[in-house]
Amino acid sequence: MSSQSAPMCQGCVHLIGDLLTPKCAAFPAGIPEEITSSQVDHRLPFPGDLSIQFEPKTPEDAKYAETMFEGK
């Protein structure tokens, strides 16, 4: 996945603040770069995520996340 794609985090109910200082309920100390750079699909468990994964804010956010990782 290209790092030019907006991270799925932007459409997640768990995001705290904005992506300038990426934090969320799963990663209160900071979201790992593997997630913010869209290298991994955080709809799936990721080490250290406190058992909290991506939850879309809207159906459009769910679709965006789905299309990011199609065929991977």
Secondary structure, DSSP 8 states (H G I E B T S, - for coil): --TTS--GGGGBTTEES-TTS-EESS-TT---HHHHTTSS-TTS--TTSTT----BSSHHHHHHHHHHTTT-
